[in-house]
Each structure stands twice: as structure tokens, then as C-alpha cells.
Amino acid sequence: MMRVAIVGGGIGGLALALGLHQRGIVCDVYEAAPEIKELGVGITLLPHAMRELAALGLQPRLEPLGIENLESVFFNRWGQFIYREPRGRHAGYDVPELGMHRGTLHGVMFQAVRERLGDSRIHLDHRCTGVQQDAQEATLAFRGVRGHPQPSVPADIVIACDGVNSALRRQFYPREKVAFAGINTWRGVTVHKPILTGKSYLRIGSIETGKLVVYPIVDNVDRHGSQLINWVAEIRQAEMGMNDWNRPGRFQDFLPFFQDWDFDWLDVPGLLLHARQVLEYPMVDKDPVPRWTFNRVTLLGDAAHPMYPRGSNGSAQALIDARTLADLLARGGDPLPALQEYEALRLPATARVVEANRTVPPDSIIKRADELCGGKPFAGPIEELVAVDEFRRISDGYKQVAGFALEKHE
């Protein structure tokens, strides 16, 4: 029996475990955390992500726990409407687009792995520190959260799903660093009355002057109709230095950029100041690398292709990675050619998404509107400045690169 070791129990690692089990392949998951907690803030499950989760049998569990997006709406930093498009089922896809708490998604996936694979296949408190290989097998080294060594683990193949700071990727690319272009972000969740339709995904402003992404993730949290609203604030200011993943966010670092954003449809400072918690993150990725596969070890998800958290695509690409690799391994035979074929299929595709997230993300629509009006408020409807088709082309172009253009699934 082939021994498959999955290093990392995040979204990509759990999806791979579920996909392999679905195809009759036994695997073990090794997760650094000593216990699983529902951490993080919001996540949007786009159609290509939902399609993968549905194929794993998780859609019936997930759909009641999130909010189905009706529309995506773009505004400039003065709160002026620029562009609107329907989303998910409302745009003709066969699955919904859901906003939900990231911890909820992870909890559902982890519970499914426990139910299907059994607790004996999940190994918590196993932080991978490296791998050694020979002609017969790979051997993984682990430590516990307190630094104590855990028993080494032999495997026929190893899938590194241990995130942007992957220890296994670092072993093969020891001099690599994250790429920081001066953009910092702050994320929070706020109990707030529904904004616009209550099922609207909003992008406001641009990273040059302050950008905000806002969407609901939990309905009726106070029994008075309020929602839990996820928000992400972004600003490019290279002189500020890089935010720290491990430090809580501070209002004084970002609130001044949004202090005057009081629109007739949203009080932005009020939304931010009433947050339950604020976390800070740098907007970082890594340059695409020439290879992911090193004999018996390959990379998946953020360990393979760390990308800007734009367009909700990091988790979606990890889910596609997992399904692609599971399909190839299910063919049987020597697994090493399957790892090479997986790399050949997924590395170029994800490299294009990394580049698109850097250069032409969905909020390029707002940047284009700002260019057309000289960075000032515009008078009259936006259609007097530009045809709506230009914005639609930007949006459709990103969907094409990311892999969820509608025509691909009709």
C-alpha cells in the first residue's frame, strides 16, 4: 500500500486528504497545531472553489453556514458607484458564491476528515522540520509545539501543504524571501446592519489612496437582523515597512486613510472602529519557482504558489491543486510520474494567477475609473466617462486567468 504523508492540515491539505480517501487512497495528515481552533476572519468561496468542495460532498454542510453573494459592487473612494455584476448562481453558475468565516470552513473540512479517515490518520502537534530521501522512501522529521522531537515518519510520497512559510519549500529554496511591494493590510469583523442587499461583496477605493473590501459572513448574529461583516483595509506605503503577522492591528496605523469615508450608504469609520478584533498582515507573495517536485516530495497550495490575497483565489487554487493531484495518483502505478505531471499541469496555471493578482486584479476596475476622472469625484453617471463593457472585460479577463470564467462550465 502506498504511504502518502500530507504535511499541513489547512484547506489544501484537508482537501487533498478528502480527495484521496474518495479515490480509495490511504493517507496521513501531519499538522503543526496541537489542537484545531476556528481561527481567522472571512473567506469568499468563488464558483471554482465551491465546485471542488461540492465534489468532496461538503456543499450541503457549508451552504447553511455562509451567506450567498448576490452581487459584486465597485465604488471609488468617495462612495460613487462604478460597476456591478451578479455573482455565483445569480450569474449563471451551477454553484453559489459564499462568504463565510474561514474558521467555519476549516472546521467543516477537519470534521469531514475525522469522520471519513478516522482520528488515527490525523497527527496534531507535528511541525515538520525537514525531509530526507533515498531511492526507496522519504523520511520526515517533526517537532512538537514545545520543541520536543516527534518520531520520524517514512513515506512513499510527501505533499507539502504547510503554507506560505513552508519548511519543506525552504529546504529546496533556502535563500527565498517573500516579495513585499509596500502594501499592508488590516482585517477585522464587525457586527453591523446589512449593507446594500445584505448579500453584496463590495470593493471601495484603491491601494494608492486606501482600499476597502467588505462582505457579510454570518447572518442575524444578534437576533435583530445584524450581520457579521468581514472587512479588509489596504494601503500602499512602502515607507511604513512590512506588517507583522503576529501582532494585532492598531487603528492609528490605518484609520486616518478612511476617516472621511462617510457615505450615505455606509459609515466606514464606524464600521472599522466597532470591529470585534483587528489583525494585521503584509500583502506578500513569492515569485513563481521553476519546480515544485523533488523526487518524492511536491508542493501544494500556498507552499507551492503564495499569492496576493486578491480575488479570493489562494484557497481556490489550493482546492484545484488537491483535486488534480488526487486524480493523477488514483491512476495507480509509480506515484513519482504523477507528481511530475501534477507540477506540469498546475505550476504554469498558478503562476499566471500570481502575476494577475499583482498586476490586473479585479479592483483594476476602480483604478481605471480613477484614471478616467483624474483621481477626482465625477459628475453624472459613470457611463458618461466609460462604457460598462470596458469594466466587464477587466472582470472577465481575471476570471479567465483564475479559472472560473462562466463559459468554461456551461
N, C-alpha and C positions, 0 to 999 in steps of 0.2 A: 504494500500500500504506500502510495506517495505521501511523504511528510511535507506539509505546507505550513510554514510559520508566517503569520501576519504580525508585523511589528507596528503597533499603534491601533488603538480602539476608537478612533474618531469616525467621522462619517464615511470616509473612503474605506478604512479597514473593516468596519462593520458591514458595509455594503458588499465588500468582497467576500467576507465570511458567509453572508446570507446567499450570495450568488453561487459560491462553490458548493454549499450544502444543497442548494436547489438542484444542482447538477450531479449530486452524488459524490462529491469530493470532500474528504475529511480535512479539516484544518484546525489550527490553534491560533488564538489571538493573545498577544502579549501587550499589555497596556501599562504605562508608567504610573498612572494614578493608583493609589491604594484603595480608593473607592470611587464609584461613579456618582457624580453630582450633576444636577441640571444647571449648568453654568452658561454665561454669555448673555447676549441680548437677542436681537431679531435676525431672522434669515428669510429670504424670499425663495420659494421653490418654483422656479420657472418651468415651462412645459417640458423641456428636455430632462430636467431633474425629476419632475413628477412622474414622467413616463418610466424612468428607471425604478423609482420607488414603487410605482404601481405594479411593475413586472415582478418585484420582490414580494408582492402581496401586502404592502403596507398602506396603500391609499385609504382603505376603509378606516384604519386607525387614525391616520393623520388628518383627514379632511375635517372631522368634527373639532379638532384641536386648534385649527388655524382660522384665518379669515381669507375668504376667496377674493382676490383682487378683481375689481370690475374694470378699472382703467389705470393708465399711467398718464400723469399730467405734468407738464413742464411750465415753470414760471421764471421770470427774471427776478433780480434781487429787489425790485420794487413791488413784487407781488403781481405783476402783469402776466396775464395768460399768454402762452406761446403756442402750445401744441398739446393735443390729447389723442390717445389711441386706446382702443379696447384691449383687454388682456385675457389670457387663458381661454376658457370656454367661450367667453364673450367675444373673442376674436376668431373663433372657429376651430380652436384646438380641441382634441378629444379628452384632455385632462385640464383640471383647474390650475391656476397660478395661486399659490398660497403664501401668505405671510404668517409666520409663527415664531415662537420663542425657539432659539437654537437648542436650548437645553431640552425642550419638549421633543424635538425631532431626534436628538441623540438618545433620549430616554426610551422612545418608542423603538428605535433600532436596536439598542442594547437589550431591551426586554425580549425582542424577537430572536436575537442571537441566543439568549439564555434558554428560551423555550425550544428552539429548534436544534441547537448544537449541544445544549447542556452546559451546566456550570463548569464541568471538568475541562471544557475546551477554552475557557476564559481564564487568563492568568493576570491578575491585577498585581500592582506593586512590582512590575518588571520593566525597569527603564533600561533600554538597550544601550550598551556602550560600545559595541563593535561586533564584527563578524570575521571569522577566518574560514577559508575554503581550501579544499583539495579536490582530487578527481572524483571522490565518492560522495562528499556531502559538504554542507556549510554548518558551522558551529557558531551559535550566537552567545554573546556574553551579556549578562544582566546584573543590575544592582537594584536594591530596594530603595525606598524613599529616604531611609536613614543612612544610606551609603553602604549597607551590608551587601556582600555578594550573594546573588541567587545562583542556583545550579545552571550550568551552561546547557544549551539546547541544540541538539543536532537536527538538521532538516535537509530535505532534498532541494527545496527552493525556499527563498525568503523574499517576502514582499514588504518593502519599507513604506509604511503608511504613517510615519511618525512626524509629519508636519513640516512647516517651513524651516524649523531648526533641527531637521532630521540628523540624528547621529550617524546613521548609515550613509546618507548622502555626503556628510562631512568627511567620512573616511575615504571616499573616492574623489572628493573635491575639497581638499583640506584648506586651500587658500581662498575659497569663495566667500564673498560677503553679500549681504542683502544690498539691493540698489535703492537708494533714497534720493528722491528728486526734490526735497524740500516741502513735501505735502504731509501735514499732520492731520489726524482725525480724533474726534471725541464722540463716544457713543453713549446713549442713555435711553431709558424708558420712562414714560410719564403717563400717569392716569389723566385722561383728557376726554372731553366730549368728542364725538365723531367729527372728523374734518372732511368737508365736502360730502361725498357719498357715504363715508364710513368704510368704503372699500376702495379707496384711492391711494395709489402709490405716487408720491409727489417728489419732484426734484425742483429745487429753487436755487437760483444763482449759480455761480461758477467758482472754481477753486482759486481764481485770481483775486476775487473780492469777498469770498465767503460763499460756501455752498452748503445746502441742507438737503438731506434725503429723509423723508418722513413716510411711515406707513404703519397701519394698525396690526397688532399681532394677537391680541386676545379681546374678545367681545364681552361687554357687560360685566366688567370686573368689580363694580361696586353696587350692583343690583339697581342702579339708577341710569343705566344705558351708557356709562362711560367705557372707554376702551383703554387698553394698554397700548400706547403709541411708541413705536421704536423710532428713534431719530439718530442721524449721523451728521455731524458738523465737520466740514473740511476747509482747510485754507492752505495755500502755498506761501510759505515764508521761510526761505532757506536759512535765514539768519537765526531762526528760533532753535535750530538743532532738531534732533530726532526725538520724538516722544518715546516714553518708556512703557513697554507692555505691562510692567509690574506695578505701575503707580496709578492710583485713582486720578481721574481728571479733575482739573481745577477750573472753575468758572472764569476766573480772571484771565486765563490763557486764551479763551475763545469767545466769551460772551460779547466783548466790545465790537467784534465784527458784525454782530447780529442785533445790536442794541436798538437800532432804529427800524427793524423789520416788523412793524406793526401794521398788518394788512386788515382790510375789512373782513376777510375770511379766516385769518389766523394771527394770533398774537405770538410771534416767535419767541421773544424773550421770556414770556410767561411759560411757554411750553418747555423751554430749556431749564428755567430756574426751578420748576416743580418736578424735576426728574427724581426718581427713586434712587438712582445711582448713576454715576458718570464714570466711564472708563476711557483711557486714552490709548491710542495706538499710532504708530507711524504708518504712513502709506508706503509700503515697501513691496518689492517683488525680487526676483532674481533673473538674470539673463538666461535664456534657454541654453541648455548644455548639449553637447554633441551626442551623449548617450546616457541611457538610464540603466542599462542592463550590464552587469558584470558577472559573467558566468552564471552562478546560481542565485544571484541577487538582482532584483529590479526595484524601481521606484514607482510610487503611485500617489496621485493626489498632490497635495501641497509639497510633499517631499520630492515630487518629480517636476512640478511646474508652478512654483509660487507665483501668484499673480495679484495685481491690484484688486481689492475687493470692490469692484465695479461691475454693474450688470448682474450681480448675484451669480457669478459664473464659477467661482472656485469650487464650491460643493458640487455643482452640476457636472463639471469636468471630471471630478473625482468619481462620481457615480458612473459616468460613461467609461472611465478607465476600468472600474471594477467589473462591469458587465463584459467589456471587451476581453479582459484577461480571463475571466471565468469561462467564457465561450471557448477561447483557444485552448485552455487547459482541459476542457471537457472532451476534446477530441482524442485524448489519451496518448500513449506513447511517451517518448522522451520529452520532458517538460521544457528543456532548455531552448529548443527552437521556438516553442510557444512564447517564451519570454522575449525572444528577439523579434518575433512577428508582432507581438503587442507593442513593443517600442516603435517599430516601423510604422504602425498604424496611428499611434497616439502622440508620439513626440512632435511631428510636424503640425498636427492639428492644434495641439495645445500651445505650441509656440506662436501660432497665428493669433490665438486669443490673448496671450500675454502681450503681444505687440498692439493689438486693438485696444486693450484696456489702458495702455499707455497713451495712445495717440488719438483714437477716434471712439471713445466710449459713448454710451447713449446720451450723456449730457453735453455732447458736442452740439446738440440742438440749441442749447441755451447760449453757448459760446458764439454760434453762428448768428443768433438773433442779436446778441450784444454788438457784434461786428457791424451788422447792418444798420443799427441805430446809433452807432458811435459811442457805445457804452453809456447811453442816457435813456431815460424813460421815453417811450414812443407814444405818439398821439394817434388815436384811432386804432382799429383792429390790426393785428399783426399781418393779416393778409394784404394790407396796403404796402408792406415792406417786402414780402416774400411769399411765393406760392407755397401752400401747405405741402405740396408734393416734394419740395426740397427737404423738409424735415422728415417726411416719410422715408425718403431714400436713405437718410442717415440712419434712421432706426432700423430699416430693413437690412441695410448693409451690415450692421453689427449682429443682427440675428443670424445672418448667413454665416459669418465667421464663427460665431459661437455655437452654431449647430442647432438652432431652433427656428429657422425660417419656416413659415407655415407651409409653403408649397412642398417641403420635403416630406410632410406627413399626411398629405391629403389622399 
